[in-house]
Amino acid sequence: MASSSVLAIVGGAFMVAGGLFAFALFGAWTSGGMPGWGPMMGGGGLSMMGGYFMGAVSAMAAISLVAGAVSIAGGLAIYKSPESSVSWGIGILAASIVGLFGMGGFVIGPILGIIGGALALAKK
């Protein structure tokens, strides 16, 4: 298996895991509330600011999931047809940069994706 496809797949897996982790962590936080916080202290994220915070976290988690899926798909496509490495390398690189700004994948996922995309572009 080519190193660029392995890095893209592993990086994408980290990004998907990070997105799922964010959804699970903040979903549990808002449904049960933070321990010790009553309705006057923010109501477990149900206040106006908590709603904005949850919207931002949900958007970042969704960005991480999509970027990870693109990276995994690109890595598999490069593995199956190496002649398409340039076009998929651009897609992996773009998705990983977006995933890095979305803070998905525990930071290591997008970095691996960027390296994998760059290696895919360097093949030609």
Steps between C-alpha positions, in 0.01 A plus 500: 500500500636841407609719788285791383184290508583356842562845647181636346291210633650514850469881511140475381424242766635737767285783362185284497577378854554858616169610351312212659675564831397867493138410423493240778676717760303819449173316443536336841603831655190685385250224563605441859651835580832556666520347847414756766347754262139585556256687278635837616856407405437434133272199516747259349560701187137579431541875547543737207881486514491123544291475184755698302779289644322179405443631148870575461606162641249318280624683190862420580414135565311479171795657316727242658273213394474621139873573471580158642263327259657682203848407620407133542328489161802666338742258663298202380472648150878552482555143615262357236616720211838666556470697174237720668738598780533864391128581501433307819813647658357848449171390656673339798721804549204741486286288733785463749568874506131566562504229769799667663319835522192317629721353775391147418687176531694579815729721282705193393232389250515809279881505522517141376251588227706800389813284481309229311355752254841655442654156437221418254574824312873429502448164323456662160 
